[in-house]
């Protein structure tokens, strides 16, 4: 997963930590509560097995522990990284146009906020269901 963000309280590490904690909880809940998820037992077993291999994880390991943050020091570099993120689904052969990738902010650049809500500063406000 790649994303561009700014920490409003100058704590990017805390923001990443909180993001990972929140999304892990929501993904695990979605797996557990979805009666139609045919891979439920296997997914939970894999997350639990990986968590046991890491000393600081109590139950499930969903995210990798390492991050590769890159400081974005200019508008040109920010745009370069956003273009890279938008091109990933094309490079992987999933779509031919970045706006066709459901959870891409490329849609927002085409004034389509049906999935992602992003403010004028490029801050993600939330996901639509």
Secondary structure, 3 states (H helix, E strand, C coil): CCCCCCCCCCCHHHHHHHHHHHHHHHHHHHHHHCCCCCCHHHHHHHHHHHHHHCCCCCCCCCCCCCCCCCCCCCHHHHHHHHHHHHHHHHHCCCCCCHHHCCCCHHHHHHCCCCCEEECCCCCEEEECC
